[in-house]
């Protein structure tokens, strides 16, 4: 279940097209991006639990995330990572332009 999302109000305010959610990007792995603009190969990952010992902060999961993001870079994707509270819509707009 997704507890955070990109704000439609902010997307509209910054003239950002609506992204697809839960986008599979790898030809053989089951990895997904939280949000992506496939035509631009730009993705947004919302990282939760950064102030607690959550999934993304444990060593094994952190290493798996690095593998995922490196594979995405190898396939030509730009991946922007934010906490749900710190989404930089101006940056997303710049990267998409």
C-alpha positions as CSV (number, residue, x, y, z in Angstrom):
1,X,0.0,0.0,0.0
2,X,1.3,3.4,-0.9
3,X,1.3,5.9,2.0
4,X,2.6,8.8,0.0
5,X,2.0,10.2,-3.5
6,X,2.9,13.0,-5.8
7,X,0.5,15.9,-5.3
8,X,-1.8,16.5,-8.4
9,X,-2.0,20.2,-7.3
10,X,1.8,20.6,-7.3
11,X,2.1,18.7,-10.5
12,X,-0.3,21.1,-12.2
13,X,1.2,24.2,-10.5
14,X,4.6,23.3,-12.0
15,X,3.2,22.2,-15.3
16,X,4.4,18.6,-14.8
17,X,2.5,15.9,-16.7
18,X,0.9,13.2,-14.6
19,X,3.3,10.3,-14.2
20,X,2.5,6.6,-14.3
21,X,2.7,4.8,-10.9
22,X,4.4,1.5,-10.2
23,X,6.3,1.4,-13.5
24,X,8.4,-1.7,-14.3
25,X,11.5,-0.6,-16.1
26,X,13.8,-3.6,-16.3
27,X,13.5,-6.3,-19.0
28,X,14.1,-9.2,-16.6
29,X,13.9,-8.0,-13.0
30,X,10.5,-7.2,-11.3
31,X,11.8,-3.8,-10.1
32,X,9.3,-0.9,-10.2
33,X,9.7,2.8,-9.9
34,X,7.2,4.6,-7.6
35,X,6.5,7.1,-10.5
36,X,7.9,7.5,-14.0
37,X,7.6,9.3,-17.2
38,X,8.6,6.5,-19.5
39,X,9.0,8.6,-22.7
40,X,11.6,10.8,-20.8
41,X,13.1,7.9,-18.8
42,X,12.7,10.0,-15.6
43,X,11.6,8.4,-12.4
44,X,10.7,9.5,-8.9
45,X,11.3,7.2,-5.9
46,X,9.8,8.2,-2.6
47,X,11.9,6.8,0.2
48,X,10.1,6.2,3.5
49,X,11.4,5.5,7.0
50,X,14.5,7.6,6.7
51,X,14.2,8.8,10.3
52,X,13.7,5.3,11.7
53,X,15.2,1.9,11.1
54,X,12.9,1.1,8.2
55,X,13.4,-1.1,5.1
56,X,15.5,1.4,3.2
57,X,17.9,1.9,6.1
58,X,18.8,-1.8,6.6
59,X,22.0,-2.9,5.0
60,X,20.6,-5.7,2.8
61,X,17.8,-3.5,1.5
62,X,20.1,-0.5,1.0
63,X,22.4,-2.7,-1.1
64,X,19.4,-3.9,-3.1
65,X,18.3,-0.4,-3.7
66,X,21.7,0.5,-5.0
67,X,21.6,-2.4,-7.4
68,X,18.2,-1.2,-8.7
69,X,19.3,2.4,-9.1
70,X,22.5,1.4,-10.8
71,X,20.7,-0.9,-13.2
72,X,18.3,2.0,-14.0
73,X,21.2,4.3,-14.7
74,X,22.7,1.6,-17.0
75,X,19.4,1.6,-18.9
76,X,19.5,5.4,-19.3
77,X,17.0,6.4,-16.5
78,X,17.3,9.5,-14.4
79,X,16.1,8.6,-10.9
80,X,15.1,11.4,-8.5
81,X,14.9,10.3,-4.9
82,X,12.9,12.1,-2.2
83,X,11.3,11.6,1.1
84,X,7.5,12.1,0.9
85,X,7.9,15.4,2.9
86,X,10.7,16.8,0.7
87,X,9.6,16.4,-2.9
88,X,11.2,19.1,-5.1
89,X,8.7,19.8,-7.9
90,X,10.8,22.5,-9.4
91,X,13.6,20.0,-9.8
92,X,11.3,17.4,-11.4
93,X,10.1,20.1,-13.8
94,X,13.7,21.0,-14.7
95,X,14.7,17.4,-15.3
96,X,11.6,16.7,-17.5
97,X,12.2,19.8,-19.6
